[in-house]
Amino acid sequence: MEIALRMEIGARRGEAADYGTLGTVFEALSGYDKAKEYIEKALAIRIEIGDKQGEAEDYANLRIVFRSLGKYAKATEYIERALAINKEIGMKKAVVIET
């Protein structure tokens, strides 16, 4: 289902998933500005709907984007948020720290 249709019918969780997917695709293609834009859209929706697991995943994905941009302090901030949320919801193995 495309994002426009999800928006039209109010499928917020699916909309967030689509934006997150677009973000990870752009990250893989080194399109970091677009990746950041889409992941931040996904994150905003997930915060709005209370999807904590998705929120943690988006913070972890933003960490990858900012690490790739050489913004290590911001990357650290995002992975710490992801880890805190995962701890809060009991996800012990949800975030993998890359070196």
Backbone bond lengths (Angstrom), bond angles and torsions (degrees), N, CA, C in turn:
res aa  C-N    CA-C-N  psi(-1)  N-CA   C-N-CA  omega(-1)  CA-C   N-CA-C  phi
1 M - - - 1.453 - - 1.525 107.77 -
2 E 1.307 117.91 132.56 1.460 119.69 -177.72 1.527 111.90 -79.97
3 I 1.317 115.57 159.67 1.459 121.57 -175.29 1.524 111.74 -57.53
4 A 1.317 118.18 -43.57 1.471 120.60 -178.16 1.521 111.11 -58.72
5 L 1.311 117.30 -40.83 1.460 120.65 179.45 1.525 110.32 -68.92
6 R 1.314 116.95 -42.53 1.475 120.10 177.70 1.528 110.06 -59.07
7 M 1.335 116.76 -40.62 1.464 120.86 178.69 1.529 109.66 -63.66
8 E 1.312 115.67 -43.41 1.468 121.08 -177.64 1.530 111.83 -62.05
9 I 1.321 116.95 -40.20 1.458 119.46 -176.94 1.531 112.89 -94.69
10 G 1.313 116.71 -0.63 1.462 120.38 176.47 1.514 114.64 78.73
11 A 1.311 118.00 26.87 1.466 122.21 178.64 1.528 108.55 -85.57
12 R 1.320 115.61 75.09 1.465 121.24 -172.73 1.527 112.98 -63.58
13 R 1.324 117.37 -41.33 1.471 119.42 -179.15 1.532 110.40 -62.00
14 G 1.313 116.89 -43.25 1.462 121.21 177.90 1.515 112.09 -66.64
15 E 1.323 116.04 -38.47 1.471 120.87 176.88 1.526 109.88 -60.24
16 A 1.335 116.03 -45.67 1.466 120.02 178.47 1.524 110.85 -61.86
17 A 1.323 116.44 -41.64 1.468 120.13 179.36 1.525 110.83 -62.32
18 D 1.333 116.55 -41.27 1.464 119.92 178.72 1.526 111.72 -64.03
19 Y 1.329 116.51 -44.20 1.465 119.36 177.78 1.528 110.77 -63.04
20 G 1.331 116.49 -41.28 1.455 119.87 178.13 1.518 112.24 -61.62
21 T 1.320 115.67 -41.15 1.469 120.12 177.73 1.517 111.11 -63.31
22 L 1.327 116.36 -44.67 1.471 119.38 176.97 1.529 110.68 -59.47
23 G 1.313 116.11 -40.61 1.465 120.00 178.75 1.508 112.44 -61.44
24 T 1.329 117.30 -43.93 1.461 119.16 -179.38 1.529 111.57 -70.36
25 V 1.332 117.07 -31.21 1.466 119.95 175.67 1.524 109.90 -64.91
26 F 1.334 116.84 -47.60 1.463 119.45 179.31 1.519 111.45 -64.37
27 E 1.323 117.23 -35.05 1.474 120.16 177.58 1.518 109.46 -63.03
28 A 1.315 117.23 -43.27 1.462 121.56 -179.85 1.529 111.70 -64.17
29 L 1.331 116.01 -28.68 1.466 121.30 179.68 1.532 112.41 -92.30
30 S 1.326 116.27 8.97 1.476 123.34 -178.23 1.525 112.81 65.12
31 G 1.307 117.35 24.17 1.470 122.12 174.35 1.517 108.83 -93.73
32 Y 1.328 115.82 69.02 1.463 121.25 -168.62 1.524 114.17 -65.31
33 D 1.328 118.41 -35.65 1.464 119.51 178.76 1.524 110.91 -64.84
34 K 1.329 116.81 -44.58 1.469 120.85 177.52 1.528 110.24 -67.21
35 A 1.309 117.37 -39.33 1.464 121.00 178.01 1.521 109.85 -58.34
36 K 1.319 115.99 -47.78 1.462 121.52 179.23 1.526 110.55 -59.63
37 E 1.314 116.76 -45.26 1.463 121.79 -179.35 1.531 111.38 -57.99
38 Y 1.324 116.80 -48.81 1.460 120.15 -176.66 1.527 112.14 -72.07
39 I 1.311 117.25 -39.71 1.465 119.41 179.36 1.524 110.07 -66.52
40 E 1.327 117.84 -37.75 1.469 120.39 177.26 1.529 111.12 -65.60
41 K 1.328 118.19 -34.74 1.474 121.04 174.99 1.528 109.53 -64.21
42 A 1.321 116.08 -45.63 1.462 120.28 178.59 1.523 110.40 -60.24
43 L 1.320 116.13 -45.07 1.462 121.57 -179.14 1.523 111.40 -60.63
44 A 1.312 117.76 -44.78 1.470 121.21 -179.46 1.531 110.62 -59.82
45 I 1.306 116.67 -42.54 1.469 120.30 179.10 1.521 110.20 -66.20
46 R 1.311 117.01 -44.14 1.463 120.31 -177.83 1.520 111.57 -64.62
47 I 1.320 117.37 -36.86 1.461 120.18 175.23 1.527 109.05 -64.81
48 E 1.313 116.45 -44.67 1.469 122.31 -179.28 1.532 112.35 -59.19
49 I 1.332 117.30 -40.92 1.467 120.04 -176.42 1.532 113.08 -94.07
50 G 1.330 117.23 -2.01 1.455 120.78 177.29 1.519 114.63 77.80
51 D 1.324 117.42 27.78 1.464 122.43 178.48 1.524 108.82 -87.08
52 K 1.325 115.74 87.01 1.467 120.84 -175.05 1.525 112.57 -65.45
53 Q 1.317 117.71 -41.14 1.460 119.69 179.90 1.530 110.42 -63.30
54 G 1.325 117.40 -44.27 1.457 121.15 177.00 1.511 112.09 -63.73
55 E 1.330 115.49 -37.82 1.469 120.55 177.53 1.525 110.12 -60.76
56 A 1.317 117.10 -45.83 1.466 121.01 178.69 1.528 111.08 -61.88
57 E 1.329 116.53 -40.76 1.466 120.05 178.57 1.523 111.11 -63.56
58 D 1.328 116.46 -40.59 1.465 119.28 179.18 1.522 111.55 -66.66
59 Y 1.334 117.55 -40.41 1.464 119.28 176.31 1.527 110.56 -62.11
60 A 1.335 117.04 -39.85 1.468 120.21 178.14 1.524 110.74 -64.86
61 N 1.333 117.05 -38.71 1.466 120.18 177.78 1.525 111.79 -68.82
62 L 1.329 116.76 -37.62 1.468 119.39 175.95 1.522 110.41 -64.26
63 R 1.310 116.61 -33.96 1.466 120.26 176.88 1.528 110.37 -59.24
64 I 1.329 116.46 -42.48 1.458 120.24 179.76 1.525 110.58 -63.97
65 V 1.323 116.19 -43.18 1.473 120.80 179.57 1.525 110.50 -61.24
66 F 1.326 116.86 -49.88 1.463 119.53 -177.24 1.526 111.65 -68.85
67 R 1.310 117.90 -33.53 1.473 119.97 174.96 1.519 109.63 -63.03
68 S 1.333 116.10 -41.92 1.468 120.57 179.36 1.523 111.77 -64.63
69 L 1.325 116.64 -29.18 1.464 121.55 178.37 1.536 112.30 -84.27
70 G 1.331 116.47 -1.81 1.460 120.55 -179.33 1.520 113.57 78.33
71 K 1.332 116.71 16.05 1.474 121.60 179.62 1.529 107.62 -100.02
72 Y 1.328 114.56 76.61 1.450 121.29 -169.96 1.518 113.77 -69.70
73 A 1.312 118.73 -34.48 1.463 120.79 178.45 1.529 110.26 -63.54
74 K 1.327 116.33 -43.43 1.466 120.72 178.98 1.530 109.45 -67.64
75 A 1.318 117.27 -40.34 1.462 120.90 177.83 1.527 110.53 -59.75
76 T 1.326 116.55 -43.14 1.466 121.40 178.74 1.525 110.76 -63.90
77 E 1.318 116.73 -42.06 1.466 121.22 178.26 1.533 110.41 -57.91
78 Y 1.325 116.45 -45.15 1.461 119.74 -177.52 1.520 112.51 -69.22
79 I 1.327 118.41 -39.46 1.463 118.30 179.86 1.522 110.30 -69.60
80 E 1.333 116.78 -32.64 1.467 119.20 176.33 1.526 111.04 -65.70
81 R 1.336 117.61 -37.65 1.465 120.58 175.74 1.523 110.51 -64.38
82 A 1.323 115.86 -44.27 1.471 119.84 179.24 1.520 110.99 -60.52
83 L 1.315 116.97 -45.49 1.462 120.92 -179.63 1.523 111.31 -64.01
84 A 1.330 117.63 -40.54 1.465 121.32 179.29 1.528 111.22 -63.46
85 I 1.324 116.47 -42.80 1.471 120.08 178.70 1.527 110.08 -66.05
86 N 1.326 116.46 -44.39 1.466 119.10 178.80 1.516 111.85 -60.43
87 K 1.323 116.94 -38.23 1.458 120.50 176.86 1.529 109.61 -65.47
88 E 1.324 115.92 -42.99 1.467 121.80 179.92 1.527 111.93 -59.03
89 I 1.319 117.18 -39.31 1.468 120.20 -176.53 1.533 112.78 -97.83
90 G 1.329 116.70 3.32 1.459 120.17 175.07 1.515 115.41 82.13
91 M 1.324 117.48 21.22 1.473 121.40 178.64 1.526 107.71 -92.71
92 K 1.313 116.65 94.42 1.464 120.55 -174.79 1.518 114.52 -76.95
93 K 1.335 118.16 -26.45 1.463 120.29 -176.38 1.513 112.07 -121.93
94 A 1.331 117.95 26.98 1.453 121.11 -172.87 1.525 113.89 -80.69
95 V 1.314 117.93 -28.62 1.465 120.07 -176.57 1.514 108.78 -115.89
96 V 1.304 115.17 126.84 1.454 121.75 176.97 1.523 107.77 -101.96
97 I 1.295 117.27 126.79 1.461 121.94 178.35 1.515 108.57 -88.74
98 E 1.327 116.00 120.38 1.464 120.63 177.52 1.522 108.95 -89.72
99 T 1.318 115.72 152.25 1.468 119.16 176.88 1.491 110.29 -106.51
